[in-house]
């Protein structure tokens, strides 16, 4: 019987989950187990993880909203020391059109995993949250102490609710230690270019739209607005490489396991601390790919936040997390992965 401790990853075949598994396999001695029912991912992700790391992943193909299927995983493995909970639907637009899907999946799955943590004494829990919990705000850069605004979508509201659930569980069940990581804009792919975000649905985020346009999946990219009060008139976001996000999860988990936390519930922003405009992102892509992007600039889009970026000082001081990949790394890795997808069968 192995004495190695196990980290359980929900949503392990997903974009950030898979990159976190790679980092765990390459930088830690934990046994890694995944749960993913491929509702928004592919089983081939684990083939790509094995190609990069040389290691196979044990994945349970179940829906964690079904507690009867989830609980035996905890019953049969007493080596689980921590959970990183990624499994959630995340398309903002879809959540507006189909809120029931998001409330049912994102809330029930979280409750089921937390209930198993409490019942089977799994003390360390990392929650995948989002900067969307802040809503539309005027305070920049965004700090962990920035007041939470009104959620702009059912998706964002499920993250707000999720954080409140974590906070209450950490009070009610004193052995449970939890951290919510609020991502800003995860982008890019593994630096090998061998895995990244799958184009299962039509992309709605900037970087996949850029690479899809460059390779011809999208005929022309539309930049929404050029008259915002920013340095070049386009919206500003805080983009952070997906591998840096993955590393932050490992640092957060070790922070809990080593009992360095002073509270049972902590929140950290995950961004670079720098705002990048749409035109700056396009220029960076054109530089690394040596391709001219076909795009047009249209009117401002109603509802778009003008600018948002993170204050990184708290996470840097507390977790010693400093993003190591820059904007060109993000674009070059995303382009490598776009090219790689031409050679693989999803």
N, C-alpha and C positions, 0 to 999 in steps of 0.2 A: 504493500500500500504506500502510495506516494505521500510524503510529508509536506510537499509544496502547497502553498496556499493558492486559492483560486480567486480570480477576478471574473465576475459575470458581467458581460456586456449585453445590454438589450439594444437591438437595432445594429448588430455587429456587421451586417452587410451594407449598411448605409454609408453615406459619404464620410461623415466625421467618425462614425463608429469604426469603419474599416481602417482608417488612417491611425486611429488610436490603438487598435489591435496591433498594427504593424510596429508602432513605437513601443508598446508593451512587450512584444515578442523580442524586439531587438535591444531593449535597454533594461529589462527587468527579468527576474527569475520566477515570476508568477506563472501558474497554469491559467490559460485563458479559455473561457467557455462563452459562446455566443448564443443569443436567442434572436431569431429573425424569421418571420414568416413570408418574406419577400413580397409584401404588399406594395412596397415602393423601392424595391432593390432587386438584385439578381444573385442566385447561388454561385454564379461564375466569379463573383467578387472574391470568394474564398480561394479559388484557383489562382487569382492574381496575387493574393496575399502569400500563398505558398510559393509562387514564383519569385517573389521579392525576398521572403524570409527563409524559405526552405522548410517551413513548418505548417502542418495541417491544423485546422481549427475544427473543434467539435461544435457544431451548431444544432440547436434544437429548433426545428421548423414548427413553431406553435404560435398561436395568437395569445399574447399575455393578458388580453382582456378576459380570457377564459381561465379563471383561477384554478379550476380542476386540472387543467393541463400544466399550469405553471407550478403549482405547489410540489409535485413530485420531484422537480429538479432540485429544490431545496431539501426535500426529505432524503434524497439519495446522495447528497454531497455535503458533508459537514466541513469541507475544507474552504467553503466560500467565505472570504474575509471582506470583500467589498463589491459594490455594484456601481457601474457607470451606466446611467439610464438615458439612452439616446432615443429609444423607440417612440416616435410621435409623428403625426402628419404635420407638414410644415408650410404648405402653399397658402400664402395669405389670401390670394384671390379666391381659391377654391373654398377656403373656410367661410368666406362671406356668402358664397352660393350654397354651401352645404354645411351649415354650422353643426347639425346633429352628428355628422361623421367625426368632426373634430372634438366636440365635447365628449362624445362616447369614447372614442379611442384614447385621446390624450389624458383624460382624467381617470378613466377606469384602469388603464394600464398602470399609471403611476400608483394609484391606491393599492392595486393587487401586489405590485412589487414591494411597496413599503410594508404592507401587511405581512408578507413573507419574511421581510427583514426582521420585523418585530418578533414574529412567531419562532423563527429559527436562529435568532441572535446574530444576525449579520449587522455589524455596528456602523459600517462606513458606506456612505451613499453620496454619489456625485450626480447632480441633476443638470441636464442640458436645458438651459434657459436662453433668453434672447434679449437683445437691447430693445426689442419692440415693446417690452414691458414699460418703458419710459413714456411711450406715446409721443405726441408732438410737444417738444420742449424748447424753451428759449435759452436754457443754461448750457454753455459750452466751455470747456469740454465736460462730458458727462461723467459724474462721479457716482460711486455706489450709494452715496447719501443724497443724490438728486431725487426729488420727490417723484413718485410714480404718477403718471398721468392717466387719462382715460385711454383704454385700449382701443386701437384703431381697427381691430379685426377680431373675430372669434379665436383665431390662432393665437394672437397676442394675449387675449384674455385667458386662454388655457394656460399660458406660461405664468401669468399673474396668479391665477388660482393655484397652479402647481407650487409656486413659491410659498404661498400662504399655507398650503397643506404641509409642506416640509417644515415650516416654522412651527406649526401646531404639533406635528408629530415629534419634533425634537424637544418640545416642552413636555408633552404627555408621556413620551417614552425616553427616559433619560439616558439609556444606553445607546440610543441612535444618534449618530453624528452626521450632519448633512452639509453639503455645499451646493449652492446654485451658481453656475457659471453663465454669465450673460454675454453671449457672443455678439460681436458687431457684424461684420460681413466676411464669413469664411470663404476663401477663394483658392484657386490653384489646385494642384494635384501633387501626388508623390513626386519627388524630384527625379526619380527614375523615368517618369512618364508612363509607367506601367499600370497605374490605376489612378482613378479620380472620380469625379461626380458623373454618374450615368445619365444619359439623355433619355430617361424613360418618358418624361412628359416634356411638353414644349417649354424651353427655359424662360424664366421671367427675371432672372438676375443678370446683372451687367456682364460679368466675365464670360459665362457660357454663351450669351448672345453675341459677344465679340468673337469668340472662337468659332461659333456656328456660322457667323457671317463670313469670316475669313476662309472657311473651308467650303462654303457654298450651300450649306443646309438652309441658311437664311439669305435671301437675295440682297436685301439692303437693311441696315440697322438704322433705327430712328432714335435720335437723341432728343429727349423731351425737354425743351426749353434752353434758352441761352441768355435770358435776361434776369436771372436771379442775382441777388446782391452778394455774389462770390467773386473770386479773383478772375474767373473767365466766363462767368455767367451761367455755368452749369452746376448741378447739384453736387454736394460733397458728402462722401461716406468714408468710413474707416474700414479699409480692407485688410484682412489678416490671413496669412497663409494657413491652410488647413493642418499642416504638420505642426505649426506652432500651437494651434488650438489643441491638437492631440497631446502635445507635450504638457500643456497646461493641465489637462485632466490627470495625467500621471503625477504631476507635482501636487495637485490638490488631493489626490487619493493618498499619497504618501504623507502629506500634512496631517490627514486624519489618522492614518494607521500609526504614525509616530506620536500621536496625541500632542501635537504642537498647537492645536486649535484652542482658543480661549472661550469659544462659544460652541454650542451644539448646532448652531445654524449660522453659516457665513455666506456672504455674497461677494463675487468678484466679477468685474468687467474684463472681458477679453477683447482687446483691440490693440492697435499699434500706437495709439495716441496721436496719429496724424490723419488729417482729412485729405482725401484724394478726389479731385473732380472727375466728372465723366470724360472730359476732353483729355485730362492728364492720363487717365487709364488707357484711353485709346492710343495716345501717343506712345506710352510705354509698350503697349502690345505691338504697335507698328515697328518700334525700334528692335525688339527682340526677335520678331518673326520675319522682319524685312519684307513685310507685305503691307500694301496700302489697303486700308479698310474702306469698304463701300458704305458710307453712312450719310444721312441727311439730318439737318437740325430743324426741328419743328417747334410749335408753341409750347409754353410751359404747361405742365400737366397738373390738373387740379388734385390736391391732396398730397402731393409730394412734399416731404420734409426738405427744406432748403439745405441744411447742413447738420450732420451729427458725427461726432467722433468722441473717443473715450479718453478719460484721464486714467493713465496706467500706473500711477504712483503707488496705489494701495496693493495691487497684485504683485508689482515688482518688489516692494518692500517685504510683503508677507510670504509670498511663495517663491521669490527670487525668479520670477518668470519675465524674461525679456525676449520679445519676438526676434528671431534671427534672420528671417527671410524678408527681403525688400520687395517693392512693387514689381521690379523686373523679374525676380524669382517667381513671383506669383503668376505673371503672364507667360513666362517661358515654360513653366511646368504645366500650366493649363493648355498651352499650345501643343506641347509634347503629347499630352494625354488625348487631345482632339485628334491628332495624327495617328496615335496608337489605336484609337477606336475604329479606324478604317480597316485595321488588320485583324480585329477580333470579332467573334460572333457573340453578341450580347445575350 
